[in-house]
Amino acid sequence: MKYPIAIHKDRDSDYGVTFPDIPGCFSAGSSIEEAIINAQEAAECHIEGLLMDAEPVPVPSPIEQHRANPEYRECIWAVVNIDLSKLSSRSRRINITLPERLLTTIDHFAKKCGESRSGLLARAVTDYMASHQLNEQGKQS
């Protein structure tokens, strides 16, 4: 999952990083490069905690959606890629059955996105569940 990050710098401070799509996840670094590296680690740790607590993983939004927010007016934008399949300390091999044509399509798409089959399926299922959960919350309002 590719999460946008907003990088900001106040005078007399390091570069701060905010994740508009991951509430409560922040990071910093003494350079922009270090801020991005630290942001990757912060997001992985934060999302790992969500997964361990069986909480939904937030779905990333396009940067364009956040740029209109005045809170991010002065920010530099970057993206960190979080591979959900690599986060859980305990992976489990499962056996599923899929039509061969679908499996071939999945493999081609995963390769095109630079992901593994497992990573793509984990992201797709997580996105689907998060979207479904948002729909359910909207119905309850």
A tleap script that builds the chain and sets N, CA, C and O, in Angstrom:
source leaprc.protein.ff14SB
mol = sequence {
  NMET LYS TYR PRO ILE ALA ILE HIE LYS ASP
  ARG ASP SER ASP TYR GLY VAL THR PHE PRO
  ASP ILE PRO GLY CYS PHE SER ALA GLY SER
  SER ILE GLU GLU ALA ILE ILE ASN ALA GLN
  GLU ALA ALA GLU CYS HIE ILE GLU GLY LEU
  LEU MET ASP ALA GLU PRO VAL PRO VAL PRO
  SER PRO ILE GLU GLN HIE ARG ALA ASN PRO
  GLU TYR ARG GLU CYS ILE TRP ALA VAL VAL
  ASN ILE ASP LEU SER LYS LEU SER SER ARG
  SER ARG ARG ILE ASN ILE THR LEU PRO GLU
  ARG LEU LEU THR THR ILE ASP HIE PHE ALA
  LYS LYS CYS GLY GLU SER ARG SER GLY LEU
  LEU ALA ARG ALA VAL THR ASP TYR MET ALA
  SER HIE GLN LEU ASN GLU GLN GLY LYS GLN
  CSER
}
set mol.1.N position { 0.850 -1.160 0.000 }
set mol.1.CA position { 0.000 0.000 0.000 }
set mol.1.C position { 0.900 1.227 0.000 }
set mol.1.O position { 1.865 1.304 0.759 }
set mol.2.N position { 0.576 2.168 -0.847 }
set mol.2.CA position { 1.391 3.371 -0.976 }
set mol.2.C position { 0.705 4.526 -0.254 }
set mol.2.O position { -0.326 5.037 -0.691 }
set mol.3.N position { 1.313 4.921 0.866 }
set mol.3.CA position { 0.757 5.974 1.698 }
set mol.3.C position { 1.455 7.306 1.433 }
set mol.3.O position { 2.684 7.377 1.448 }
set mol.4.N position { 0.675 8.362 1.190 }
set mol.4.CA position { 1.294 9.676 1.066 }
set mol.4.C position { 1.745 10.172 2.442 }
set mol.4.O position { 1.100 9.922 3.460 }
set mol.5.N position { 2.868 10.877 2.434 }
set mol.5.CA position { 3.343 11.510 3.665 }
set mol.5.C position { 3.535 12.993 3.405 }
set mol.5.O position { 3.971 13.399 2.328 }
set mol.6.N position { 3.207 13.790 4.399 }
set mol.6.CA position { 3.395 15.241 4.334 }
set mol.6.C position { 4.619 15.566 5.186 }
set mol.6.O position { 4.642 15.305 6.389 }
set mol.7.N position { 5.633 16.139 4.544 }
set mol.7.CA position { 6.869 16.483 5.242 }
set mol.7.C position { 6.865 17.986 5.470 }
set mol.7.O position { 6.648 18.764 4.542 }
set mol.8.N position { 7.106 18.383 6.704 }
set mol.8.CA position { 7.084 19.812 7.046 }
set mol.8.C position { 8.305 20.152 7.888 }
set mol.8.O position { 8.878 19.283 8.545 }
set mol.9.N position { 8.693 21.405 7.866 }
set mol.9.CA position { 9.872 21.840 8.621 }
set mol.9.C position { 9.578 23.191 9.233 }
set mol.9.O position { 9.258 24.153 8.535 }
set mol.10.N position { 9.690 23.246 10.533 }
set mol.10.CA position { 9.611 24.502 11.253 }
set mol.10.C position { 11.035 24.963 11.519 }
set mol.10.O position { 11.959 24.152 11.585 }
set mol.11.N position { 11.205 26.256 11.671 }
set mol.11.CA position { 12.526 26.762 11.998 }
set mol.11.C position { 12.982 26.134 13.314 }
set mol.11.O position { 12.177 25.950 14.226 }
set mol.12.N position { 14.250 25.812 13.412 }
set mol.12.CA position { 14.852 25.226 14.617 }
set mol.12.C position { 14.289 23.850 14.959 }
set mol.12.O position { 14.198 23.491 16.133 }
set mol.13.N position { 13.908 23.072 13.930 }
set mol.13.CA position { 13.417 21.714 14.199 }
set mol.13.C position { 13.837 20.786 13.071 }
set mol.13.O position { 14.268 21.230 12.007 }
set mol.14.N position { 13.706 19.495 13.320 }
set mol.14.CA position { 13.928 18.505 12.271 }
set mol.14.C position { 12.736 18.519 11.313 }
set mol.14.O position { 11.750 19.219 11.541 }
set mol.15.N position { 12.841 17.742 10.249 }
set mol.15.CA position { 11.715 17.570 9.336 }
set mol.15.C position { 10.708 16.639 10.000 }
set mol.15.O position { 11.048 15.529 10.408 }
set mol.16.N position { 9.493 17.091 10.101 }
set mol.16.CA position { 8.425 16.269 10.667 }
set mol.16.C position { 7.629 15.597 9.559 }
set mol.16.O position { 7.502 16.134 8.458 }
set mol.17.N position { 7.099 14.427 9.856 }
set mol.17.CA position { 6.308 13.684 8.873 }
set mol.17.C position { 4.945 13.368 9.467 }
set mol.17.O position { 4.831 12.884 10.593 }
set mol.18.N position { 3.930 13.652 8.690 }
set mol.18.CA position { 2.553 13.340 9.063 }
set mol.18.C position { 1.971 12.406 8.014 }
set mol.18.O position { 2.206 12.571 6.817 }
set mol.19.N position { 1.213 11.428 8.476 }
set mol.19.CA position { 0.498 10.504 7.589 }
set mol.19.C position { -0.977 10.890 7.596 }
set mol.19.O position { -1.700 10.540 8.529 }
set mol.20.N position { -1.432 11.601 6.577 }
set mol.20.CA position { -2.845 12.017 6.572 }
set mol.20.C position { -3.828 10.851 6.675 }
set mol.20.O position { -4.932 11.017 7.195 }
set mol.21.N position { -3.433 9.667 6.181 }
set mol.21.CA position { -4.348 8.525 6.170 }
set mol.21.C position { -4.159 7.570 7.342 }
set mol.21.O position { -4.926 6.619 7.494 }
set mol.22.N position { -3.142 7.812 8.176 }
set mol.22.CA position { -2.894 6.926 9.315 }
set mol.22.C position { -2.902 7.779 10.586 }
set mol.22.O position { -1.849 8.233 11.031 }
set mol.23.N position { -4.070 7.996 11.165 }
set mol.23.CA position { -4.151 8.820 12.365 }
set mol.23.C position { -3.242 8.290 13.477 }
set mol.23.O position { -3.199 7.090 13.747 }
set mol.24.N position { -2.523 9.209 14.110 }
set mol.24.CA position { -1.661 8.835 15.223 }
set mol.24.C position { -0.278 8.375 14.818 }
set mol.24.O position { 0.524 8.032 15.687 }
set mol.25.N position { 0.034 8.355 13.533 }
set mol.25.CA position { 1.350 7.925 13.072 }
set mol.25.C position { 2.142 9.148 12.624 }
set mol.25.O position { 1.734 9.867 11.711 }
set mol.26.N position { 3.280 9.374 13.279 }
set mol.26.CA position { 4.138 10.518 12.987 }
set mol.26.C position { 5.582 10.060 12.969 }
set mol.26.O position { 5.918 8.999 13.494 }
set mol.27.N position { 6.432 10.873 12.357 }
set mol.27.CA position { 7.849 10.567 12.339 }
set mol.27.C position { 8.617 11.854 12.097 }
set mol.27.O position { 8.023 12.919 11.931 }
set mol.28.N position { 9.947 11.750 12.078 }
set mol.28.CA position { 10.796 12.919 11.848 }
set mol.28.C position { 12.164 12.457 11.383 }
set mol.28.O position { 12.476 11.267 11.426 }
set mol.29.N position { 12.975 13.400 10.939 }
set mol.29.CA position { 14.347 13.119 10.541 }
set mol.29.C position { 15.110 14.415 10.368 }
set mol.29.O position { 14.515 15.470 10.152 }
set mol.30.N position { 16.421 14.337 10.462 }
set mol.30.CA position { 17.233 15.551 10.353 }
set mol.30.C position { 17.393 16.011 8.899 }
set mol.30.O position { 17.784 17.153 8.656 }
set mol.31.N position { 17.095 15.141 7.935 }
set mol.31.CA position { 17.084 15.502 6.516 }
set mol.31.C position { 15.802 14.945 5.910 }
set mol.31.O position { 15.111 14.131 6.523 }
set mol.32.N position { 15.500 15.392 4.713 }
set mol.32.CA position { 14.300 14.862 4.043 }
set mol.32.C position { 14.445 13.363 3.822 }
set mol.32.O position { 13.498 12.605 4.032 }
set mol.33.N position { 15.624 12.938 3.399 }
set mol.33.CA position { 15.856 11.515 3.152 }
set mol.33.C position { 15.662 10.695 4.431 }
set mol.33.O position { 15.010 9.651 4.423 }
set mol.34.N position { 16.240 11.190 5.528 }
set mol.34.CA position { 16.096 10.482 6.806 }
set mol.34.C position { 14.639 10.485 7.265 }
set mol.34.O position { 14.165 9.504 7.839 }
set mol.35.N position { 13.934 11.580 7.014 }
set mol.35.CA position { 12.519 11.663 7.395 }
set mol.35.C position { 11.699 10.611 6.654 }
set mol.35.O position { 10.805 9.995 7.234 }
set mol.36.N position { 12.003 10.403 5.372 }
set mol.36.CA position { 11.267 9.409 4.581 }
set mol.36.C position { 11.584 7.994 5.073 }
set mol.36.O position { 10.683 7.167 5.211 }
set mol.37.N position { 12.860 7.719 5.337 }
set mol.37.CA position { 13.252 6.395 5.855 }
set mol.37.C position { 12.578 6.131 7.197 }
set mol.37.O position { 12.033 5.050 7.420 }
set mol.38.N position { 12.617 7.121 8.090 }
set mol.38.CA position { 11.997 6.964 9.403 }
set mol.38.C position { 10.475 6.836 9.289 }
set mol.38.O position { 9.839 6.141 10.081 }
set mol.39.N position { 9.904 7.517 8.293 }
set mol.39.CA position { 8.457 7.416 8.080 }
set mol.39.C position { 8.066 6.001 7.684 }
set mol.39.O position { 7.051 5.476 8.142 }
set mol.40.N position { 8.870 5.391 6.838 }
set mol.40.CA position { 8.624 4.000 6.427 }
set mol.40.C position { 8.579 3.096 7.660 }
set mol.40.O position { 7.665 2.287 7.815 }
set mol.41.N position { 9.574 3.245 8.528 }
set mol.41.CA position { 9.648 2.422 9.742 }
set mol.41.C position { 8.474 2.707 10.674 }
set mol.41.O position { 7.903 1.787 11.260 }
set mol.42.N position { 8.115 3.990 10.811 }
set mol.42.CA position { 6.998 4.356 11.692 }
set mol.42.C position { 5.691 3.757 11.193 }
set mol.42.O position { 4.900 3.241 11.982 }
set mol.43.N position { 5.462 3.826 9.872 }
set mol.43.CA position { 4.222 3.284 9.309 }
set mol.43.C position { 4.165 1.774 9.475 }
set mol.43.O position { 3.120 1.224 9.825 }
set mol.44.N position { 5.282 1.103 9.226 }
set mol.44.CA position { 5.306 -0.350 9.382 }
set mol.44.C position { 4.998 -0.742 10.826 }
set mol.44.O position { 4.221 -1.664 11.074 }
set mol.45.N position { 5.603 -0.046 11.763 }
set mol.45.CA position { 5.372 -0.344 13.182 }
set mol.45.C position { 3.909 -0.069 13.562 }
set mol.45.O position { 3.276 -0.870 14.250 }
set mol.46.N position { 3.391 1.064 13.108 }
set mol.46.CA position { 2.015 1.444 13.446 }
set mol.46.C position { 1.019 0.441 12.854 }
set mol.46.O position { 0.101 -0.009 13.540 }
set mol.47.N position { 1.205 0.102 11.595 }
set mol.47.CA position { 0.282 -0.827 10.930 }
set mol.47.C position { 0.421 -2.225 11.514 }
set mol.47.O position { -0.569 -2.945 11.641 }
set mol.48.N position { 1.638 -2.613 11.870 }
set mol.48.CA position { 1.836 -3.912 12.529 }
set mol.48.C position { 1.001 -3.969 13.813 }
set mol.48.O position { 0.370 -4.986 14.103 }
set mol.49.N position { 1.000 -2.877 14.573 }
set mol.49.CA position { 0.189 -2.818 15.791 }
set mol.49.C position { -1.299 -2.947 15.488 }
set mol.49.O position { -2.028 -3.633 16.204 }
set mol.50.N position { -1.747 -2.283 14.421 }
set mol.50.CA position { -3.158 -2.395 14.032 }
set mol.50.C position { -3.505 -3.839 13.689 }
set mol.50.O position { -4.548 -4.351 14.096 }
set mol.51.N position { -2.619 -4.491 12.933 }
set mol.51.CA position { -2.862 -5.879 12.543 }
set mol.51.C position { -2.891 -6.796 13.766 }
set mol.51.O position { -3.743 -7.681 13.853 }
set mol.52.N position { -1.970 -6.595 14.709 }
set mol.52.CA position { -1.921 -7.426 15.911 }
set mol.52.C position { -3.182 -7.252 16.761 }
set mol.52.O position { -3.627 -8.188 17.425 }
set mol.53.N position { -3.753 -6.035 16.729 }
set mol.53.CA position { -4.968 -5.764 17.497 }
set mol.53.C position { -6.237 -6.038 16.702 }
set mol.53.O position { -7.341 -5.748 17.163 }
set mol.54.N position { -6.077 -6.600 15.503 }
set mol.54.CA position { -7.209 -6.905 14.612 }
set mol.54.C position { -8.015 -5.649 14.280 }
set mol.54.O position { -9.231 -5.708 14.094 }
set mol.55.N position { -7.318 -4.514 14.210 }
set mol.55.CA position { -7.943 -3.247 13.828 }
set mol.55.C position { -7.853 -3.104 12.314 }
set mol.55.O position { -6.964 -3.690 11.694 }
set mol.56.N position { -8.751 -2.339 11.709 }
set mol.56.CA position { -8.677 -2.152 10.258 }
set mol.56.C position { -7.454 -1.311 9.881 }
set mol.56.O position { -7.080 -0.386 10.603 }
set mol.57.N position { -6.853 -1.633 8.773 }
set mol.57.CA position { -5.728 -0.869 8.254 }
set mol.57.C position { -6.299 0.224 7.355 }
set mol.57.O position { -7.057 -0.069 6.430 }
set mol.58.N position { -5.942 1.483 7.619 }
set mol.58.CA position { -6.486 2.574 6.799 }
set mol.58.C position { -6.077 2.431 5.332 }
set mol.58.O position { -4.976 1.980 5.016 }
set mol.59.N position { -6.974 2.820 4.468 }
set mol.59.CA position { -6.727 2.783 3.037 }
set mol.59.C position { -6.079 4.112 2.635 }
set mol.59.O position { -6.578 5.172 3.012 }
set mol.60.N position { -4.982 4.072 1.881 }
set mol.60.CA position { -4.353 5.322 1.463 }
set mol.60.C position { -5.194 6.075 0.444 }
set mol.60.O position { -5.892 5.479 -0.376 }
set mol.61.N position { -5.111 7.393 0.514 }
set mol.61.CA position { -5.811 8.271 -0.426 }
set mol.61.C position { -4.790 8.933 -1.341 }
set mol.61.O position { -3.608 8.997 -1.003 }
set mol.62.N position { -5.226 9.421 -2.486 }
set mol.62.CA position { -4.294 10.133 -3.364 }
set mol.62.C position { -3.816 11.437 -2.714 }
set mol.62.O position { -4.544 12.072 -1.952 }
set mol.63.N position { -2.588 11.812 -3.032 }
set mol.63.CA position { -2.035 13.057 -2.496 }
set mol.63.C position { -2.943 14.234 -2.840 }
set mol.63.O position { -3.145 15.123 -2.013 }
set mol.64.N position { -3.485 14.245 -4.040 }
set mol.64.CA position { -4.334 15.354 -4.475 }
set mol.64.C position { -5.495 15.594 -3.517 }
set mol.64.O position { -5.935 16.729 -3.339 }
set mol.65.N position { -5.981 14.540 -2.912 }
set mol.65.CA position { -7.093 14.681 -1.975 }
set mol.65.C position { -6.676 15.472 -0.735 }
set mol.65.O position { -7.490 16.192 -0.156 }
set mol.66.N position { -5.414 15.342 -0.326 }
set mol.66.CA position { -4.935 16.002 0.886 }
set mol.66.C position { -4.374 17.400 0.631 }
set mol.66.O position { -4.332 18.221 1.547 }
set mol.67.N position { -3.947 17.678 -0.591 }
set mol.67.CA position { -3.312 18.964 -0.886 }
set mol.67.C position { -4.244 20.136 -0.642 }
set mol.67.O position { -3.783 21.237 -0.341 }
set mol.68.N position { -5.539 19.923 -0.766 }
set mol.68.CA position { -6.501 21.010 -0.553 }
set mol.68.C position { -6.636 21.364 0.924 }
set mol.68.O position { -7.155 22.430 1.255 }
set mol.69.N position { -6.183 20.496 1.806 }
set mol.69.CA position { -6.281 20.731 3.247 }
set mol.69.C position { -5.267 21.807 3.655 }
set mol.69.O position { -4.070 21.632 3.431 }
set mol.70.N position { -5.721 22.909 4.247 }
set mol.70.CA position { -4.805 23.991 4.631 }
set mol.70.C position { -3.713 23.539 5.607 }
set mol.70.O position { -2.650 24.156 5.676 }
set mol.71.N position { -3.968 22.491 6.340 }
set mol.71.CA position { -2.981 21.965 7.290 }
set mol.71.C position { -1.700 21.520 6.576 }
set mol.71.O position { -0.623 21.517 7.174 }
set mol.72.N position { -1.817 21.148 5.312 }
set mol.72.CA position { -0.675 20.637 4.556 }
set mol.72.C position { -0.187 21.613 3.485 }
set mol.72.O position { 0.539 21.213 2.576 }
set mol.73.N position { -0.572 22.875 3.578 }
set mol.73.CA position { -0.262 23.868 2.554 }
set mol.73.C position { 1.240 23.991 2.281 }
set mol.73.O position { 1.644 24.085 1.122 }
set mol.74.N position { 2.059 23.992 3.310 }
set mol.74.CA position { 3.503 24.208 3.169 }
set mol.74.C position { 4.297 22.905 3.063 }
set mol.74.O position { 5.526 22.939 3.121 }
set mol.75.N position { 3.651 21.798 2.915 }
set mol.75.CA position { 4.327 20.493 2.979 }
set mol.75.C position { 4.946 20.068 1.662 }
set mol.75.O position { 4.529 20.481 0.581 }
set mol.76.N position { 5.966 19.219 1.799 }
set mol.76.CA position { 6.539 18.489 0.678 }
set mol.76.C position { 5.894 17.108 0.730 }
set mol.76.O position { 5.756 16.527 1.806 }
set mol.77.N position { 5.503 16.587 -0.417 }
set mol.77.CA position { 4.826 15.291 -0.450 }
set mol.77.C position { 5.755 14.188 -0.934 }
set mol.77.O position { 6.574 14.396 -1.829 }
set mol.78.N position { 5.621 13.037 -0.344 }
set mol.78.CA position { 6.336 11.835 -0.766 }
set mol.78.C position { 5.404 10.649 -0.509 }
set mol.78.O position { 4.308 10.815 0.027 }
set mol.79.N position { 5.844 9.473 -0.891 }
set mol.79.CA position { 5.036 8.261 -0.714 }
set mol.79.C position { 5.920 7.183 -0.099 }
set mol.79.O position { 7.074 7.018 -0.495 }
set mol.80.N position { 5.378 6.453 0.864 }
set mol.80.CA position { 6.065 5.274 1.390 }
set mol.80.C position { 5.223 4.051 1.041 }
set mol.80.O position { 3.995 4.073 1.132 }
set mol.81.N position { 5.904 2.997 0.646 }
set mol.81.CA position { 5.231 1.764 0.239 }
set mol.81.C position { 5.323 0.752 1.364 }
set mol.81.O position { 6.418 0.375 1.781 }
set mol.82.N position { 4.179 0.312 1.854 }
set mol.82.CA position { 4.114 -0.657 2.947 }
set mol.82.C position { 3.605 -1.974 2.380 }
set mol.82.O position { 2.484 -2.046 1.876 }
set mol.83.N position { 4.426 -3.013 2.463 }
set mol.83.CA position { 4.041 -4.345 2.002 }
set mol.83.C position { 3.454 -5.100 3.196 }
set mol.83.O position { 4.181 -5.578 4.066 }
set mol.84.N position { 2.142 -5.195 3.217 }
set mol.84.CA position { 1.454 -5.819 4.352 }
set mol.84.C position { 1.848 -7.272 4.553 }
set mol.84.O position { 1.820 -7.779 5.675 }
set mol.85.N position { 2.213 -7.940 3.473 }
set mol.85.CA position { 2.559 -9.354 3.609 }
set mol.85.C position { 3.853 -9.553 4.389 }
set mol.85.O position { 4.108 -10.648 4.891 }
set mol.86.N position { 4.664 -8.519 4.497 }
set mol.86.CA position { 5.932 -8.629 5.221 }
set mol.86.C position { 5.837 -8.140 6.660 }
set mol.86.O position { 6.808 -8.243 7.411 }
set mol.87.N position { 4.701 -7.616 7.050 }
set mol.87.CA position { 4.585 -7.027 8.379 }
set mol.87.C position { 4.342 -8.040 9.487 }
set mol.87.O position { 4.999 -7.999 10.527 }
set mol.88.N position { 3.437 -8.913 9.273 }
set mol.88.CA position { 3.097 -9.839 10.343 }
set mol.88.C position { 4.286 -10.735 10.649 }
set mol.88.O position { 4.876 -11.341 9.754 }
set mol.89.N position { 4.618 -10.806 11.903 }
set mol.89.CA position { 5.764 -11.634 12.279 }
set mol.89.C position { 5.445 -13.121 12.094 }
set mol.89.O position { 6.347 -13.952 11.983 }
set mol.90.N position { 4.179 -13.432 12.065 }
set mol.90.CA position { 3.786 -14.826 11.859 }
set mol.90.C position { 2.976 -14.930 10.585 }
set mol.90.O position { 1.791 -14.596 10.560 }
set mol.91.N position { 3.608 -15.386 9.545 }
set mol.91.CA position { 2.884 -15.655 8.302 }
set mol.91.C position { 2.402 -17.093 8.353 }
set mol.91.O position { 2.995 -17.946 9.012 }
set mol.92.N position { 1.341 -17.332 7.658 }
set mol.92.CA position { 0.797 -18.670 7.623 }
set mol.92.C position { 0.493 -19.053 6.196 }
set mol.92.O position { -0.169 -18.311 5.469 }
set mol.93.N position { 0.969 -20.193 5.802 }
set mol.93.CA position { 0.697 -20.683 4.461 }
set mol.93.C position { -0.730 -21.227 4.458 }
set mol.93.O position { -1.143 -21.960 5.357 }
set mol.94.N position { -1.470 -20.843 3.412 }
set mol.94.CA position { -2.839 -21.335 3.272 }
set mol.94.C position { -2.993 -21.940 1.882 }
set mol.94.O position { -2.177 -21.696 0.993 }
set mol.95.N position { -4.019 -22.708 1.712 }
set mol.95.CA position { -4.317 -23.310 0.428 }
set mol.95.C position { -5.665 -22.761 -0.015 }
set mol.95.O position { -6.687 -22.995 0.631 }
set mol.96.N position { -5.656 -22.026 -1.127 }
set mol.96.CA position { -6.910 -21.509 -1.669 }
set mol.96.C position { -7.034 -21.975 -3.118 }
set mol.96.O position { -6.042 -22.322 -3.758 }
set mol.97.N position { -8.235 -21.977 -3.610 }
set mol.97.CA position { -8.487 -22.377 -4.984 }
set mol.97.C position { -9.003 -21.169 -5.752 }
set mol.97.O position { -9.970 -20.521 -5.352 }
set mol.98.N position { -8.330 -20.879 -6.873 }
set mol.98.CA position { -8.734 -19.778 -7.741 }
set mol.98.C position { -8.741 -20.279 -9.180 }
set mol.98.O position { -7.964 -21.167 -9.528 }
set mol.99.N position { -9.595 -19.728 -10.006 }
set mol.99.CA position { -9.538 -20.092 -11.419 }
set mol.99.C position { -8.152 -19.734 -11.988 }
set mol.99.O position { -7.589 -18.693 -11.651 }
set mol.100.N position { -7.620 -20.596 -12.842 }
set mol.100.CA position { -6.270 -20.401 -13.378 }
set mol.100.C position { -6.139 -19.052 -14.083 }
set mol.100.O position { -5.121 -18.372 -13.955 }
set mol.101.N position { -7.166 -18.678 -14.819 }
set mol.101.CA position { -7.135 -17.396 -15.529 }
set mol.101.C position { -7.003 -16.229 -14.547 }
set mol.101.O position { -6.240 -15.297 -14.802 }
set mol.102.N position { -7.730 -16.268 -13.436 }
set mol.102.CA position { -7.637 -15.218 -12.426 }
set mol.102.C position { -6.255 -15.208 -11.788 }
set mol.102.O position { -5.685 -14.138 -11.571 }
set mol.103.N position { -5.718 -16.363 -11.488 }
set mol.103.CA position { -4.395 -16.458 -10.885 }
set mol.103.C position { -3.326 -15.864 -11.810 }
set mol.103.O position { -2.422 -15.165 -11.353 }
set mol.104.N position { -3.436 -16.144 -13.100 }
set mol.104.CA position { -2.495 -15.578 -14.070 }
set mol.104.C position { -2.618 -14.053 -14.088 }
set mol.104.O position { -1.608 -13.350 -14.129 }
set mol.105.N position { -3.834 -13.547 -14.059 }
set mol.105.CA position { -4.058 -12.103 -14.042 }
set mol.105.C position { -3.478 -11.485 -12.771 }
set mol.105.O position { -2.852 -10.427 -12.825 }
set mol.106.N position { -3.684 -12.134 -11.644 }
set mol.106.CA position { -3.149 -11.659 -10.372 }
set mol.106.C position { -1.619 -11.597 -10.441 }
set mol.106.O position { -1.016 -10.602 -10.039 }
set mol.107.N position { -1.000 -12.656 -10.948 }
set mol.107.CA position { 0.457 -12.703 -11.031 }
set mol.107.C position { 1.010 -11.604 -11.938 }
set mol.107.O position { 2.012 -10.973 -11.599 }
set mol.108.N position { 0.373 -11.368 -13.082 }
set mol.108.CA position { 0.827 -10.313 -13.985 }
set mol.108.C position { 0.685 -8.938 -13.331 }
set mol.108.O position { 1.580 -8.099 -13.431 }
set mol.109.N position { -0.435 -8.719 -12.668 }
set mol.109.CA position { -0.672 -7.427 -12.025 }
set mol.109.C position { 0.302 -7.214 -10.865 }
set mol.109.O position { 0.828 -6.114 -10.691 }
set mol.110.N position { 0.539 -8.243 -10.086 }
set mol.110.CA position { 1.488 -8.143 -8.967 }
set mol.110.C position { 2.873 -7.783 -9.494 }
set mol.110.O position { 3.549 -6.917 -8.937 }
set mol.111.N position { 3.291 -8.446 -10.562 }
set mol.111.CA position { 4.613 -8.163 -11.140 }
set mol.111.C position { 4.684 -6.724 -11.630 }
set mol.111.O position { 5.678 -6.033 -11.407 }
set mol.112.N position { 3.638 -6.281 -12.288 }
set mol.112.CA position { 3.575 -4.907 -12.806 }
set mol.112.C position { 3.679 -3.890 -11.669 }
set mol.112.O position { 4.271 -2.824 -11.837 }
set mol.113.N position { 3.105 -4.220 -10.516 }
set mol.113.CA position { 3.122 -3.323 -9.348 }
set mol.113.C position { 4.359 -3.515 -8.478 }
set mol.113.O position { 4.536 -2.814 -7.481 }
set mol.114.N position { 5.216 -4.465 -8.853 }
set mol.114.CA position { 6.414 -4.711 -8.054 }
set mol.114.C position { 6.116 -5.393 -6.731 }
set mol.114.O position { 6.821 -5.182 -5.744 }
set mol.115.N position { 5.073 -6.207 -6.709 }
set mol.115.CA position { 4.675 -6.896 -5.491 }
set mol.115.C position { 4.691 -8.404 -5.708 }
set mol.115.O position { 4.733 -8.892 -6.837 }
set mol.116.N position { 4.656 -9.109 -4.613 }
set mol.116.CA position { 4.490 -10.556 -4.683 }
set mol.116.C position { 3.000 -10.868 -4.786 }
set mol.116.O position { 2.159 -10.008 -4.527 }
set mol.117.N position { 2.683 -12.099 -5.165 }
set mol.117.CA position { 1.281 -12.525 -5.197 }
set mol.117.C position { 0.659 -12.376 -3.811 }
set mol.117.O position { -0.447 -11.852 -3.672 }
set mol.118.N position { 1.376 -12.840 -2.790 }
set mol.118.CA position { 0.853 -12.756 -1.420 }
set mol.118.C position { 0.650 -11.312 -0.996 }
set mol.118.O position { -0.362 -10.976 -0.382 }
set mol.119.N position { 1.613 -10.456 -1.325 }
set mol.119.CA position { 1.505 -9.043 -0.965 }
set mol.119.C position { 0.320 -8.377 -1.622 }
set mol.119.O position { -0.408 -7.616 -0.984 }
set mol.120.N position { 0.123 -8.666 -2.913 }
set mol.120.CA position { -1.005 -8.091 -3.636 }
set mol.120.C position { -2.329 -8.573 -3.057 }
set mol.120.O position { -3.239 -7.774 -2.836 }
set mol.121.N position { -2.440 -9.881 -2.810 }
set mol.121.CA position { -3.683 -10.413 -2.248 }
set mol.121.C position { -3.947 -9.856 -0.856 }
set mol.121.O position { -5.091 -9.547 -0.521 }
set mol.122.N position { -2.900 -9.725 -0.037 }
set mol.122.CA position { -3.069 -9.159 1.312 }
set mol.122.C position { -3.558 -7.717 1.216 }
set mol.122.O position { -4.454 -7.314 1.957 }
set mol.123.N position { -2.969 -6.938 0.303 }
set mol.123.CA position { -3.378 -5.544 0.142 }
set mol.123.C position { -4.802 -5.457 -0.382 }
set mol.123.O position { -5.591 -4.638 0.090 }
set mol.124.N position { -5.134 -6.292 -1.353 }
set mol.124.CA position { -6.475 -6.261 -1.934 }
set mol.124.C position { -7.540 -6.599 -0.896 }
set mol.124.O position { -8.572 -5.933 -0.818 }
set mol.125.N position { -7.289 -7.625 -0.109 }
set mol.125.CA position { -8.250 -8.019 0.925 }
set mol.125.C position { -8.353 -6.933 1.994 }
set mol.125.O position { -9.450 -6.626 2.457 }
set mol.126.N position { -7.229 -6.356 2.385 }
set mol.126.CA position { -7.234 -5.288 3.389 }
set mol.126.C position { -8.000 -4.081 2.877 }
set mol.126.O position { -8.808 -3.504 3.605 }
set mol.127.N position { -7.754 -3.689 1.619 }
set mol.127.CA position { -8.490 -2.572 1.024 }
set mol.127.C position { -9.986 -2.861 0.989 }
set mol.127.O position { -10.805 -2.003 1.320 }
set mol.128.N position { -10.328 -4.075 0.586 }
set mol.128.CA position { -11.738 -4.461 0.500 }
set mol.128.C position { -12.404 -4.391 1.875 }
set mol.128.O position { -13.503 -3.853 2.011 }
set mol.129.N position { -11.741 -4.932 2.883 }
set mol.129.CA position { -12.328 -4.929 4.229 }
set mol.129.C position { -12.447 -3.515 4.773 }
set mol.129.O position { -13.453 -3.178 5.399 }
set mol.130.N position { -11.433 -2.678 4.544 }
set mol.130.CA position { -11.485 -1.304 5.024 }
set mol.130.C position { -12.611 -0.544 4.338 }
set mol.130.O position { -13.332 0.218 4.983 }
set mol.131.N position { -12.763 -0.747 3.040 }
set mol.131.CA position { -13.832 -0.098 2.292 }
set mol.131.C position { -15.198 -0.562 2.790 }
set mol.131.O position { -16.111 0.245 2.961 }
set mol.132.N position { -15.329 -1.858 3.017 }
set mol.132.CA position { -16.588 -2.407 3.506 }
set mol.132.C position { -16.908 -1.847 4.898 }
set mol.132.O position { -18.058 -1.528 5.198 }
set mol.133.N position { -15.891 -1.736 5.730 }
set mol.133.CA position { -16.083 -1.213 7.081 }
set mol.133.C position { -16.527 0.250 7.030 }
set mol.133.O position { -17.382 0.663 7.813 }
set mol.134.N position { -15.951 1.039 6.112 }
set mol.134.CA position { -16.357 2.441 5.953 }
set mol.134.C position { -17.810 2.523 5.511 }
set mol.134.O position { -18.558 3.380 5.981 }
set mol.135.N position { -18.217 1.624 4.599 }
set mol.135.CA position { -19.609 1.600 4.165 }
set mol.135.C position { -20.542 1.264 5.313 }
set mol.135.O position { -21.612 1.860 5.442 }
set mol.136.N position { -20.143 0.310 6.150 }
set mol.136.CA position { -20.967 -0.065 7.296 }
set mol.136.C position { -21.079 1.089 8.293 }
set mol.136.O position { -22.154 1.326 8.844 }
set mol.137.N position { -19.981 1.808 8.528 }
set mol.137.CA position { -20.002 2.955 9.448 }
set mol.137.C position { -20.929 4.048 8.897 }
set mol.137.O position { -21.648 4.697 9.657 }
set mol.138.N position { -20.908 4.247 7.569 }
set mol.138.CA position { -21.763 5.238 6.952 }
set mol.138.C position { -23.246 4.893 7.108 }
set mol.138.O position { -24.082 5.785 7.257 }
set mol.139.N position { -23.565 3.613 7.072 }
set mol.139.CA position { -24.948 3.168 7.240 }
set mol.139.C position { -25.445 3.375 8.661 }
set mol.139.O position { -26.638 3.577 8.888 }
set mol.140.N position { -24.511 3.323 9.627 }
set mol.140.CA position { -24.885 3.467 11.029 }
set mol.140.C position { -25.087 4.917 11.419 }
set mol.140.O position { -25.739 5.202 12.423 }
set mol.141.N position { -24.534 5.843 10.636 }
set mol.141.CA position { -24.648 7.288 10.963 }
set mol.141.C position { -26.010 7.830 10.718 }
set mol.141.O position { -26.253 9.015 10.944 }
savepdb mol mol.pdb
quit
